Amino acid sequence: MIELTTSYLEEAIEDSRPFAASGNVNMNLPNFDETMKDRLGVSVITTDLECYSAGEHRQFVPMQSTSKVIGLMLALQDFGKERVFNAVGMEPMGDFFNSISQLESYDTTKPFNPMINAGAIAVSAMIKGQSPENRFNRYLEFLREITDNEKLDMSEDVYEAERANGSRNRALAYFMHSTGTLVTDVEEALDLYYRMNSVMMCCDDFARVGLFLARGGRSPRSNERLIPSNHLRTVKAIMMTSGMYNSSGHYAVEAGFPCKSGVSGSIIGAIPGRMGIGVVGPAIDEKGNSTAGGALIKKLAQDLGLNMFGEN
Ligand code: GLN
């Protein structure tokens, strides 16, 4: 096993960077272009609060689907496990993350799980608040607290892009409304989903979310437990089985810890009792996962002995 040091992470970045060549940058996102393709950064924060970073770890990108982890935590907090999983399933899905056909084939027309778009839109509708602004503010305040970063905020440009490119998500939401899966105001649920996707973060912030999950849901500010351990367990199990979409089985085998990706090339990793990992590598594969970031996650798992199912 290799010791976790900054120089080890620097080497791991350079070993993984060439995998960016097989991916593509999501050009629908503002400021995402070919110059982003080779970027790769990582931050690791251990439960002893030691921080290690390498590569372009200060590259800010929109959360995109990594926001689904936060949404799920809040919905579980607000409605409890039974009611959340009445609205959305907990099974992995073999189709792409924005698939619509699965909504008609599954027994109760529930989306398969909260990590795919349909599931996350249904979950967004379960975040409580007196008004749409208040719901998003709850999300943002929670995120600021668990990352201990008061500066986190939404990018208006990304939000506008999400709305402009939102036909598929709108279709998913209206379809769910037609079947009674989504019973609240559809446009409000979508708007919150777009905003949640648009918060800008860097590797350090993604790693802090991973650390929060790895460290019993404790606030880094007060050390108070913000999310009960049974909800954290649920979130980590769903990340493990569905967090990397239809590559989740592959990541369960090759990394062996809960991860969640976003099409900005971001990945959150949570190694219970040990560390949180944040990765940004904007070149993604056709399933929506960072190619270089994924290679890096698997390398860290192997070199640092992070696979919870055992060593190689
Ligand atoms: N904004 C993207 C969408 O809604 C997020 C998807 C993702 O990161 N996989 O399709």
py3Dmol code that shows the C-alpha trace and the ligand (Angstrom):
import py3Dmol

protein = """\
ATOM      1  CA  MET A   1       0.000   0.000   0.000  1.00  0.00           C
ATOM      2  CA  ILE A   2       1.176   3.524  -0.769  1.00  0.00           C
ATOM      3  CA  GLU A   3       1.207   6.362   1.754  1.00  0.00           C
ATOM      4  CA  LEU A   4      -1.074   9.305   1.049  1.00  0.00           C
ATOM      5  CA  THR A   5       1.124  12.358   0.389  1.00  0.00           C
ATOM      6  CA  THR A   6       0.909  15.379  -1.887  1.00  0.00           C
ATOM      7  CA  SER A   7       3.669  14.057  -4.115  1.00  0.00           C
ATOM      8  CA  TYR A   8       1.861  10.713  -4.467  1.00  0.00           C
ATOM      9  CA  LEU A   9      -1.301  12.606  -5.550  1.00  0.00           C
ATOM     10  CA  GLU A  10       0.718  14.647  -8.059  1.00  0.00           C
ATOM     11  CA  GLU A  11       2.024  11.451  -9.632  1.00  0.00           C
ATOM     12  CA  ALA A  12      -1.439   9.895  -9.628  1.00  0.00           C
ATOM     13  CA  ILE A  13      -2.784  12.951 -11.468  1.00  0.00           C
ATOM     14  CA  GLU A  14      -0.121  12.731 -14.180  1.00  0.00           C
ATOM     15  CA  ASP A  15      -0.740   8.970 -14.583  1.00  0.00           C
ATOM     16  CA  SER A  16      -4.487   9.543 -14.971  1.00  0.00           C
ATOM     17  CA  ARG A  17      -4.479  12.705 -17.115  1.00  0.00           C
ATOM     18  CA  PRO A  18      -3.961  10.846 -20.443  1.00  0.00           C
ATOM     19  CA  PHE A  19      -7.391   9.194 -19.964  1.00  0.00           C
ATOM     20  CA  ALA A  20      -8.949  12.595 -20.706  1.00  0.00           C
ATOM     21  CA  ALA A  21      -8.184  11.947 -24.394  1.00  0.00           C
ATOM     22  CA  SER A  22     -11.006   9.383 -24.635  1.00  0.00           C
ATOM     23  CA  GLY A  23     -13.623  11.744 -23.229  1.00  0.00           C
ATOM     24  CA  ASN A  24     -15.445  14.875 -24.355  1.00  0.00           C
ATOM     25  CA  VAL A  25     -16.143  18.156 -22.605  1.00  0.00           C
ATOM     26  CA  ASN A  26     -19.830  18.983 -22.103  1.00  0.00           C
ATOM     27  CA  MET A  27     -20.016  22.108 -24.261  1.00  0.00           C
ATOM     28  CA  ASN A  28     -23.535  22.953 -23.020  1.00  0.00           C
ATOM     29  CA  LEU A  29     -21.947  24.300 -19.861  1.00  0.00           C
ATOM     30  CA  PRO A  30     -20.806  27.948 -19.944  1.00  0.00           C
ATOM     31  CA  ASN A  31     -17.005  28.322 -20.256  1.00  0.00           C
ATOM     32  CA  PHE A  32     -16.566  24.634 -20.979  1.00  0.00           C
ATOM     33  CA  ASP A  33     -14.421  24.227 -24.089  1.00  0.00           C
ATOM     34  CA  GLU A  34     -11.498  22.218 -25.458  1.00  0.00           C
ATOM     35  CA  THR A  35      -9.057  24.030 -23.158  1.00  0.00           C
ATOM     36  CA  MET A  36     -10.805  22.299 -20.233  1.00  0.00           C
ATOM     37  CA  LYS A  37     -10.289  18.824 -21.630  1.00  0.00           C
ATOM     38  CA  ASP A  38      -6.937  17.962 -20.044  1.00  0.00           C
ATOM     39  CA  ARG A  39      -7.645  19.528 -16.696  1.00  0.00           C
ATOM     40  CA  LEU A  40      -7.606  17.212 -13.733  1.00  0.00           C
ATOM     41  CA  GLY A  41      -7.555  18.005 -10.045  1.00  0.00           C
ATOM     42  CA  VAL A  42      -8.030  16.135  -6.794  1.00  0.00           C
ATOM     43  CA  SER A  43      -8.430  16.898  -3.098  1.00  0.00           C
ATOM     44  CA  VAL A  44      -8.429  14.343  -0.334  1.00  0.00           C
ATOM     45  CA  ILE A  45      -9.425  15.192   3.238  1.00  0.00           C
ATOM     46  CA  THR A  46      -8.982  12.546   5.902  1.00  0.00           C
ATOM     47  CA  THR A  47     -11.207  12.146   8.949  1.00  0.00           C
ATOM     48  CA  ASP A  48      -8.240  13.570  10.940  1.00  0.00           C
ATOM     49  CA  LEU A  49      -8.787  16.694   8.807  1.00  0.00           C
ATOM     50  CA  GLU A  50      -5.521  16.440   6.912  1.00  0.00           C
ATOM     51  CA  CYS A  51      -5.910  17.904   3.416  1.00  0.00           C
ATOM     52  CA  TYR A  52      -3.943  16.902   0.332  1.00  0.00           C
ATOM     53  CA  SER A  53      -4.490  18.375  -3.140  1.00  0.00           C
ATOM     54  CA  ALA A  54      -2.886  18.119  -6.557  1.00  0.00           C
ATOM     55  CA  GLY A  55      -3.460  19.180 -10.155  1.00  0.00           C
ATOM     56  CA  GLU A  56      -6.040  21.836 -10.996  1.00  0.00           C
ATOM     57  CA  HIS A  57      -7.875  21.393  -7.724  1.00  0.00           C
ATOM     58  CA  ARG A  58      -8.997  25.009  -7.702  1.00  0.00           C
ATOM     59  CA  GLN A  59     -10.913  24.640 -10.960  1.00  0.00           C
ATOM     60  CA  PHE A  60     -14.527  25.585 -10.212  1.00  0.00           C
ATOM     61  CA  VAL A  61     -17.216  23.644 -12.070  1.00  0.00           C
ATOM     62  CA  PRO A  62     -20.993  23.360 -11.630  1.00  0.00           C
ATOM     63  CA  MET A  63     -22.088  20.559  -9.318  1.00  0.00           C
ATOM     64  CA  GLN A  64     -24.391  19.054 -11.915  1.00  0.00           C
ATOM     65  CA  SER A  65     -25.434  15.592 -10.743  1.00  0.00           C
ATOM     66  CA  THR A  66     -23.280  15.579  -7.640  1.00  0.00           C
ATOM     67  CA  SER A  67     -26.096  17.797  -6.296  1.00  0.00           C
ATOM     68  CA  LYS A  68     -28.317  14.691  -6.271  1.00  0.00           C
ATOM     69  CA  VAL A  69     -26.529  13.501  -3.122  1.00  0.00           C
ATOM     70  CA  ILE A  70     -27.358  16.717  -1.262  1.00  0.00           C
ATOM     71  CA  GLY A  71     -30.967  16.716  -2.491  1.00  0.00           C
ATOM     72  CA  LEU A  72     -31.429  13.167  -1.264  1.00  0.00           C
ATOM     73  CA  MET A  73     -30.042  14.003   2.182  1.00  0.00           C
ATOM     74  CA  LEU A  74     -32.453  16.920   2.553  1.00  0.00           C
ATOM     75  CA  ALA A  75     -35.476  14.962   1.304  1.00  0.00           C
ATOM     76  CA  LEU A  76     -34.697  12.106   3.724  1.00  0.00           C
ATOM     77  CA  GLN A  77     -34.410  14.645   6.485  1.00  0.00           C
ATOM     78  CA  ASP A  78     -37.740  16.243   5.518  1.00  0.00           C
ATOM     79  CA  PHE A  79     -39.866  13.194   4.715  1.00  0.00           C
ATOM     80  CA  GLY A  80     -38.050  10.113   6.050  1.00  0.00           C
ATOM     81  CA  LYS A  81     -36.975   7.005   4.173  1.00  0.00           C
ATOM     82  CA  GLU A  82     -40.381   5.454   3.686  1.00  0.00           C
ATOM     83  CA  ARG A  83     -42.003   8.453   2.031  1.00  0.00           C
ATOM     84  CA  VAL A  84     -38.998   9.282  -0.137  1.00  0.00           C
ATOM     85  CA  PHE A  85     -38.834   5.725  -1.429  1.00  0.00           C
ATOM     86  CA  ASN A  86     -42.553   5.719  -2.017  1.00  0.00           C
ATOM     87  CA  ALA A  87     -41.913   8.349  -4.672  1.00  0.00           C
ATOM     88  CA  VAL A  88     -38.651   6.989  -6.071  1.00  0.00           C
ATOM     89  CA  GLY A  89     -37.094   3.519  -6.229  1.00  0.00           C
ATOM     90  CA  MET A  90     -33.731   2.336  -4.865  1.00  0.00           C
ATOM     91  CA  GLU A  91     -32.650   0.011  -7.657  1.00  0.00           C
ATOM     92  CA  PRO A  92     -29.794   0.553 -10.127  1.00  0.00           C
ATOM     93  CA  MET A  93     -30.748   1.241 -13.737  1.00  0.00           C
ATOM     94  CA  GLY A  94     -28.953  -0.003 -16.839  1.00  0.00           C
ATOM     95  CA  ASP A  95     -30.009   2.920 -19.075  1.00  0.00           C
ATOM     96  CA  PHE A  96     -28.505   6.370 -19.478  1.00  0.00           C
ATOM     97  CA  PHE A  97     -29.042   8.868 -16.651  1.00  0.00           C
ATOM     98  CA  ASN A  98     -31.657  10.894 -18.525  1.00  0.00           C
ATOM     99  CA  SER A  99     -33.603   7.941 -19.912  1.00  0.00           C
ATOM    100  CA  ILE A 100     -37.336   8.489 -20.293  1.00  0.00           C
ATOM    101  CA  SER A 101     -38.397   5.030 -21.475  1.00  0.00           C
ATOM    102  CA  GLN A 102     -37.707   3.506 -18.052  1.00  0.00           C
ATOM    103  CA  LEU A 103     -40.508   5.597 -16.556  1.00  0.00           C
ATOM    104  CA  GLU A 104     -43.063   3.568 -18.461  1.00  0.00           C
ATOM    105  CA  SER A 105     -41.567   0.124 -18.006  1.00  0.00           C
ATOM    106  CA  TYR A 106     -41.048   0.017 -14.252  1.00  0.00           C
ATOM    107  CA  ASP A 107     -43.935  -1.461 -12.247  1.00  0.00           C
ATOM    108  CA  THR A 108     -45.247   1.689 -10.576  1.00  0.00           C
ATOM    109  CA  THR A 109     -43.784   4.243 -13.027  1.00  0.00           C
ATOM    110  CA  LYS A 110     -41.465   5.364 -10.222  1.00  0.00           C
ATOM    111  CA  PRO A 111     -38.008   6.428 -11.378  1.00  0.00           C
ATOM    112  CA  PHE A 112     -35.485   3.685 -10.609  1.00  0.00           C
ATOM    113  CA  ASN A 113     -33.421   5.647  -8.091  1.00  0.00           C
ATOM    114  CA  PRO A 114     -32.606   9.182  -6.834  1.00  0.00           C
ATOM    115  CA  MET A 115     -29.256   9.376  -8.690  1.00  0.00           C
ATOM    116  CA  ILE A 116     -30.767   9.564 -12.196  1.00  0.00           C
ATOM    117  CA  ASN A 117     -32.428  12.730 -13.491  1.00  0.00           C
ATOM    118  CA  ALA A 118     -36.054  11.619 -13.124  1.00  0.00           C
ATOM    119  CA  GLY A 119     -35.415  10.393  -9.593  1.00  0.00           C
ATOM    120  CA  ALA A 120     -33.600  13.569  -8.608  1.00  0.00           C
ATOM    121  CA  ILE A 121     -36.386  15.782  -9.983  1.00  0.00           C
ATOM    122  CA  ALA A 122     -38.900  13.773  -7.924  1.00  0.00           C
ATOM    123  CA  VAL A 123     -36.619  14.182  -4.893  1.00  0.00           C
ATOM    124  CA  SER A 124     -36.293  17.957  -5.499  1.00  0.00           C
ATOM    125  CA  ALA A 125     -40.062  18.182  -5.120  1.00  0.00           C
ATOM    126  CA  MET A 126     -39.630  16.800  -1.585  1.00  0.00           C
ATOM    127  CA  ILE A 127     -37.323  19.498  -0.232  1.00  0.00           C
ATOM    128  CA  LYS A 128     -39.365  21.579   2.179  1.00  0.00           C
ATOM    129  CA  GLY A 129     -39.576  25.372   2.328  1.00  0.00           C
ATOM    130  CA  GLN A 130     -42.213  28.137   2.340  1.00  0.00           C
ATOM    131  CA  SER A 131     -41.230  29.341  -1.146  1.00  0.00           C
ATOM    132  CA  PRO A 132     -39.012  28.262  -4.058  1.00  0.00           C
ATOM    133  CA  GLU A 133     -36.344  30.763  -2.886  1.00  0.00           C
ATOM    134  CA  ASN A 134     -36.511  29.369   0.607  1.00  0.00           C
ATOM    135  CA  ARG A 135     -36.078  25.785  -0.650  1.00  0.00           C
ATOM    136  CA  PHE A 136     -32.992  26.669  -2.648  1.00  0.00           C
ATOM    137  CA  ASN A 137     -31.623  28.690   0.257  1.00  0.00           C
ATOM    138  CA  ARG A 138     -31.960  25.680   2.519  1.00  0.00           C
ATOM    139  CA  TYR A 139     -29.986  23.649  -0.003  1.00  0.00           C
ATOM    140  CA  LEU A 140     -27.308  26.320  -0.313  1.00  0.00           C
ATOM    141  CA  GLU A 141     -27.003  26.921   3.436  1.00  0.00           C
ATOM    142  CA  PHE A 142     -26.698  23.196   4.090  1.00  0.00           C
ATOM    143  CA  LEU A 143     -24.009  22.927   1.402  1.00  0.00           C
ATOM    144  CA  ARG A 144     -22.132  25.920   2.803  1.00  0.00           C
ATOM    145  CA  GLU A 145     -22.202  24.404   6.265  1.00  0.00           C
ATOM    146  CA  ILE A 146     -21.004  20.918   5.314  1.00  0.00           C
ATOM    147  CA  THR A 147     -18.222  22.315   3.112  1.00  0.00           C
ATOM    148  CA  ASP A 148     -17.494  25.080   5.617  1.00  0.00           C
ATOM    149  CA  ASN A 149     -17.440  27.430   2.639  1.00  0.00           C
ATOM    150  CA  GLU A 150     -19.641  30.489   2.958  1.00  0.00           C
ATOM    151  CA  LYS A 151     -18.677  31.611  -0.552  1.00  0.00           C
ATOM    152  CA  LEU A 152     -20.445  28.821  -2.420  1.00  0.00           C
ATOM    153  CA  ASP A 153     -23.121  30.104  -4.769  1.00  0.00           C
ATOM    154  CA  MET A 154     -25.070  29.410  -7.904  1.00  0.00           C
ATOM    155  CA  SER A 155     -23.858  30.600 -11.305  1.00  0.00           C
ATOM    156  CA  GLU A 156     -26.599  32.506 -13.139  1.00  0.00           C
ATOM    157  CA  ASP A 157     -25.011  31.563 -16.473  1.00  0.00           C
ATOM    158  CA  VAL A 158     -25.120  27.859 -15.670  1.00  0.00           C
ATOM    159  CA  TYR A 159     -28.697  28.183 -14.411  1.00  0.00           C
ATOM    160  CA  GLU A 160     -29.702  29.874 -17.693  1.00  0.00           C
ATOM    161  CA  ALA A 161     -27.955  27.107 -19.652  1.00  0.00           C
ATOM    162  CA  GLU A 162     -29.769  24.421 -17.615  1.00  0.00           C
ATOM    163  CA  ARG A 163     -33.086  26.073 -18.433  1.00  0.00           C
ATOM    164  CA  ALA A 164     -32.218  26.549 -22.091  1.00  0.00           C
ATOM    165  CA  ASN A 165     -31.095  22.926 -22.483  1.00  0.00           C
ATOM    166  CA  GLY A 166     -33.763  21.504 -20.188  1.00  0.00           C
ATOM    167  CA  SER A 167     -36.156  19.899 -22.709  1.00  0.00           C
ATOM    168  CA  ARG A 168     -35.345  16.356 -21.627  1.00  0.00           C
ATOM    169  CA  ASN A 169     -35.677  17.148 -17.929  1.00  0.00           C
ATOM    170  CA  ARG A 170     -38.936  18.981 -18.586  1.00  0.00           C
ATOM    171  CA  ALA A 171     -40.192  15.931 -20.472  1.00  0.00           C
ATOM    172  CA  LEU A 172     -39.227  13.643 -17.576  1.00  0.00           C
ATOM    173  CA  ALA A 173     -40.948  15.906 -15.050  1.00  0.00           C
ATOM    174  CA  TYR A 174     -44.182  16.300 -17.035  1.00  0.00           C
ATOM    175  CA  PHE A 175     -44.270  12.593 -17.733  1.00  0.00           C
ATOM    176  CA  MET A 176     -43.999  11.900 -13.998  1.00  0.00           C
ATOM    177  CA  HIS A 177     -46.739  14.450 -13.398  1.00  0.00           C
ATOM    178  CA  SER A 178     -48.994  12.651 -15.867  1.00  0.00           C
ATOM    179  CA  THR A 179     -48.574   9.368 -14.002  1.00  0.00           C
ATOM    180  CA  GLY A 180     -49.027  10.917 -10.565  1.00  0.00           C
ATOM    181  CA  THR A 181     -45.419  10.305  -9.489  1.00  0.00           C
ATOM    182  CA  LEU A 182     -44.813  14.045  -9.254  1.00  0.00           C
ATOM    183  CA  VAL A 183     -47.747  15.726  -7.562  1.00  0.00           C
ATOM    184  CA  THR A 184     -46.322  19.160  -6.765  1.00  0.00           C
ATOM    185  CA  ASP A 185     -45.815  22.112  -9.124  1.00  0.00           C
ATOM    186  CA  VAL A 186     -43.699  20.739 -11.978  1.00  0.00           C
ATOM    187  CA  GLU A 187     -42.013  24.015 -12.921  1.00  0.00           C
ATOM    188  CA  GLU A 188     -41.036  24.670  -9.309  1.00  0.00           C
ATOM    189  CA  ALA A 189     -39.487  21.212  -8.933  1.00  0.00           C
ATOM    190  CA  LEU A 190     -37.561  21.727 -12.179  1.00  0.00           C
ATOM    191  CA  ASP A 191     -36.416  25.194 -11.220  1.00  0.00           C
ATOM    192  CA  LEU A 192     -34.988  23.948  -7.931  1.00  0.00           C
ATOM    193  CA  TYR A 193     -33.313  21.047  -9.751  1.00  0.00           C
ATOM    194  CA  TYR A 194     -31.667  23.485 -12.227  1.00  0.00           C
ATOM    195  CA  ARG A 195     -30.468  25.730  -9.413  1.00  0.00           C
ATOM    196  CA  MET A 196     -29.053  22.815  -7.443  1.00  0.00           C
ATOM    197  CA  ASN A 197     -27.110  21.752 -10.550  1.00  0.00           C
ATOM    198  CA  SER A 198     -25.684  25.269 -10.978  1.00  0.00           C
ATOM    199  CA  VAL A 199     -23.770  25.728  -7.727  1.00  0.00           C
ATOM    200  CA  MET A 200     -20.055  26.163  -8.454  1.00  0.00           C
ATOM    201  CA  MET A 201     -17.541  24.107  -6.479  1.00  0.00           C
ATOM    202  CA  CYS A 202     -13.893  22.992  -6.684  1.00  0.00           C
ATOM    203  CA  CYS A 203     -12.187  19.749  -5.602  1.00  0.00           C
ATOM    204  CA  ASP A 204     -11.797  20.938  -2.014  1.00  0.00           C
ATOM    205  CA  ASP A 205     -15.575  21.461  -1.739  1.00  0.00           C
ATOM    206  CA  PHE A 206     -16.407  18.125  -3.370  1.00  0.00           C
ATOM    207  CA  ALA A 207     -13.980  16.412  -0.980  1.00  0.00           C
ATOM    208  CA  ARG A 208     -15.693  18.080   1.975  1.00  0.00           C
ATOM    209  CA  VAL A 209     -19.043  16.656   0.905  1.00  0.00           C
ATOM    210  CA  GLY A 210     -17.382  13.222   0.727  1.00  0.00           C
ATOM    211  CA  LEU A 211     -15.867  13.789   4.165  1.00  0.00           C
ATOM    212  CA  PHE A 212     -19.262  14.745   5.579  1.00  0.00           C
ATOM    213  CA  LEU A 213     -20.615  11.388   4.413  1.00  0.00           C
ATOM    214  CA  ALA A 214     -17.521   9.555   5.641  1.00  0.00           C
ATOM    215  CA  ARG A 215     -17.520  11.164   9.052  1.00  0.00           C
ATOM    216  CA  GLY A 216     -20.993  10.552  10.419  1.00  0.00           C
ATOM    217  CA  GLY A 217     -22.715  13.603   8.945  1.00  0.00           C
ATOM    218  CA  ARG A 218     -21.012  16.011  11.313  1.00  0.00           C
ATOM    219  CA  SER A 219     -20.812  19.736  10.687  1.00  0.00           C
ATOM    220  CA  PRO A 220     -17.171  20.798  10.276  1.00  0.00           C
ATOM    221  CA  ARG A 221     -18.153  23.995  12.114  1.00  0.00           C
ATOM    222  CA  SER A 222     -19.913  22.693  15.214  1.00  0.00           C
ATOM    223  CA  ASN A 223     -19.138  18.957  14.996  1.00  0.00           C
ATOM    224  CA  GLU A 224     -22.870  18.486  15.500  1.00  0.00           C
ATOM    225  CA  ARG A 225     -24.560  15.592  13.665  1.00  0.00           C
ATOM    226  CA  LEU A 226     -26.670  17.214  10.940  1.00  0.00           C
ATOM    227  CA  ILE A 227     -27.957  14.027   9.294  1.00  0.00           C
ATOM    228  CA  PRO A 228     -28.714  10.880  11.287  1.00  0.00           C
ATOM    229  CA  SER A 229     -26.547   7.880  10.553  1.00  0.00           C
ATOM    230  CA  ASN A 230     -29.403   5.764   9.151  1.00  0.00           C
ATOM    231  CA  HIS A 231     -30.003   8.386   6.413  1.00  0.00           C
ATOM    232  CA  LEU A 232     -26.279   8.620   5.671  1.00  0.00           C
ATOM    233  CA  ARG A 233     -26.121   4.875   5.297  1.00  0.00           C
ATOM    234  CA  THR A 234     -28.995   5.013   2.808  1.00  0.00           C
ATOM    235  CA  VAL A 235     -27.335   7.777   0.789  1.00  0.00           C
ATOM    236  CA  LYS A 236     -23.982   5.957   0.646  1.00  0.00           C
ATOM    237  CA  ALA A 237     -25.624   2.674  -0.364  1.00  0.00           C
ATOM    238  CA  ILE A 238     -27.532   4.415  -3.175  1.00  0.00           C
ATOM    239  CA  MET A 239     -24.307   6.144  -4.308  1.00  0.00           C
ATOM    240  CA  MET A 240     -22.550   2.792  -4.383  1.00  0.00           C
ATOM    241  CA  THR A 241     -25.253   1.096  -6.453  1.00  0.00           C
ATOM    242  CA  SER A 242     -26.290   4.022  -8.694  1.00  0.00           C
ATOM    243  CA  GLY A 243     -23.978   7.030  -8.209  1.00  0.00           C
ATOM    244  CA  MET A 244     -21.968   6.399 -11.375  1.00  0.00           C
ATOM    245  CA  TYR A 245     -25.147   5.635 -13.387  1.00  0.00           C
ATOM    246  CA  ASN A 246     -24.855   2.599 -15.630  1.00  0.00           C
ATOM    247  CA  SER A 247     -21.161   2.249 -14.717  1.00  0.00           C
ATOM    248  CA  SER A 248     -21.942   1.830 -11.014  1.00  0.00           C
ATOM    249  CA  GLY A 249     -21.252  -1.911 -11.013  1.00  0.00           C
ATOM    250  CA  HIS A 250     -17.880  -1.288 -12.604  1.00  0.00           C
ATOM    251  CA  TYR A 251     -17.005   1.311  -9.951  1.00  0.00           C
ATOM    252  CA  ALA A 252     -18.257  -0.948  -7.130  1.00  0.00           C
ATOM    253  CA  VAL A 253     -15.794  -3.590  -8.348  1.00  0.00           C
ATOM    254  CA  GLU A 254     -12.845  -1.353  -9.264  1.00  0.00           C
ATOM    255  CA  ALA A 255     -13.122   1.390  -6.607  1.00  0.00           C
ATOM    256  CA  GLY A 256     -15.288  -0.227  -3.946  1.00  0.00           C
ATOM    257  CA  PHE A 257     -16.550   2.880  -2.193  1.00  0.00           C
ATOM    258  CA  PRO A 258     -19.550   5.190  -2.701  1.00  0.00           C
ATOM    259  CA  CYS A 259     -19.067   7.758  -5.488  1.00  0.00           C
ATOM    260  CA  LYS A 260     -21.236  10.270  -7.300  1.00  0.00           C
ATOM    261  CA  SER A 261     -20.415  11.889 -10.624  1.00  0.00           C
ATOM    262  CA  GLY A 262     -21.693  14.904 -12.555  1.00  0.00           C
ATOM    263  CA  VAL A 263     -21.420  15.823 -16.254  1.00  0.00           C
ATOM    264  CA  SER A 264     -19.111  18.706 -15.344  1.00  0.00           C
ATOM    265  CA  GLY A 265     -16.535  15.951 -14.725  1.00  0.00           C
ATOM    266  CA  SER A 266     -16.893  16.171 -10.972  1.00  0.00           C
ATOM    267  CA  ILE A 267     -16.802  13.137  -8.669  1.00  0.00           C
ATOM    268  CA  ILE A 268     -17.458  12.904  -4.940  1.00  0.00           C
ATOM    269  CA  GLY A 269     -16.008   9.871  -3.161  1.00  0.00           C
ATOM    270  CA  ALA A 270     -16.743   8.880   0.452  1.00  0.00           C
ATOM    271  CA  ILE A 271     -14.631   6.305   2.240  1.00  0.00           C
ATOM    272  CA  PRO A 272     -16.442   5.717   5.559  1.00  0.00           C
ATOM    273  CA  GLY A 273     -14.283   6.412   8.595  1.00  0.00           C
ATOM    274  CA  ARG A 274     -11.305   7.351   6.428  1.00  0.00           C
ATOM    275  CA  MET A 275     -11.645  10.209   3.951  1.00  0.00           C
ATOM    276  CA  GLY A 276     -13.570  12.282   1.451  1.00  0.00           C
ATOM    277  CA  ILE A 277     -12.330  12.664  -2.130  1.00  0.00           C
ATOM    278  CA  GLY A 278     -13.158  15.414  -4.637  1.00  0.00           C
ATOM    279  CA  VAL A 279     -12.158  15.102  -8.288  1.00  0.00           C
ATOM    280  CA  VAL A 280     -12.650  17.418 -11.277  1.00  0.00           C
ATOM    281  CA  GLY A 281     -11.780  16.258 -14.800  1.00  0.00           C
ATOM    282  CA  PRO A 282     -14.161  17.766 -17.382  1.00  0.00           C
ATOM    283  CA  ALA A 283     -13.680  15.183 -20.159  1.00  0.00           C
ATOM    284  CA  ILE A 284     -16.559  12.695 -19.732  1.00  0.00           C
ATOM    285  CA  ASP A 285     -17.529   9.407 -21.364  1.00  0.00           C
ATOM    286  CA  GLU A 286     -20.886   8.648 -23.024  1.00  0.00           C
ATOM    287  CA  LYS A 287     -22.340   7.602 -19.655  1.00  0.00           C
ATOM    288  CA  GLY A 288     -21.540  10.980 -18.105  1.00  0.00           C
ATOM    289  CA  ASN A 289     -18.524  10.054 -15.959  1.00  0.00           C
ATOM    290  CA  SER A 290     -15.125  11.791 -16.042  1.00  0.00           C
ATOM    291  CA  THR A 291     -12.676   9.567 -17.919  1.00  0.00           C
ATOM    292  CA  ALA A 292      -9.484  10.810 -16.267  1.00  0.00           C
ATOM    293  CA  GLY A 293     -11.314  11.374 -12.970  1.00  0.00           C
ATOM    294  CA  GLY A 294     -12.637   7.814 -13.027  1.00  0.00           C
ATOM    295  CA  ALA A 295      -9.165   6.447 -13.747  1.00  0.00           C
ATOM    296  CA  LEU A 296      -7.831   8.479 -10.845  1.00  0.00           C
ATOM    297  CA  ILE A 297     -10.537   7.251  -8.443  1.00  0.00           C
ATOM    298  CA  LYS A 298      -9.727   3.640  -9.333  1.00  0.00           C
ATOM    299  CA  LYS A 299      -6.001   4.234  -8.948  1.00  0.00           C
ATOM    300  CA  LEU A 300      -6.451   5.804  -5.503  1.00  0.00           C
ATOM    301  CA  ALA A 301      -8.652   2.870  -4.464  1.00  0.00           C
ATOM    302  CA  GLN A 302      -5.976   0.413  -5.462  1.00  0.00           C
ATOM    303  CA  ASP A 303      -2.883   2.284  -4.231  1.00  0.00           C
ATOM    304  CA  LEU A 304      -4.348   3.468  -0.926  1.00  0.00           C
ATOM    305  CA  GLY A 305      -6.325   0.281  -0.174  1.00  0.00           C
ATOM    306  CA  LEU A 306      -9.724   2.002  -0.185  1.00  0.00           C
ATOM    307  CA  ASN A 307     -11.871  -0.798  -1.620  1.00  0.00           C
ATOM    308  CA  MET A 308     -14.189  -1.787   1.220  1.00  0.00           C
ATOM    309  CA  PHE A 309     -14.603  -5.294  -0.210  1.00  0.00           C
ATOM    310  CA  GLY A 310     -10.914  -6.106   0.265  1.00  0.00           C
ATOM    311  CA  GLU A 311      -7.458  -5.583  -1.148  1.00  0.00           C
ATOM    312  CA  ASN A 312      -6.296  -6.647  -4.588  1.00  0.00           C
TER     313      ASN A 312
END
"""
ligand_1 = """\
10
LIG
N -27.664 19.145 -15.674
C -27.563 17.777 -16.125
C -28.930 17.262 -16.486
O -29.877 17.611 -15.838
C -26.987 16.959 -15.024
C -26.815 15.532 -15.427
C -25.549 14.915 -14.889
O -24.674 15.545 -14.310
N -25.428 13.662 -15.188
O -29.056 16.488 -17.414
"""
view = py3Dmol.view(width=600, height=400)
view.addModel(protein, "pdb")
view.setStyle({"model": 0}, {"cartoon": {"style": "trace"}})
view.addModel(ligand_1, "xyz")
view.setStyle({"model": 1}, {"stick": {}})
view.zoomTo()
view.show()
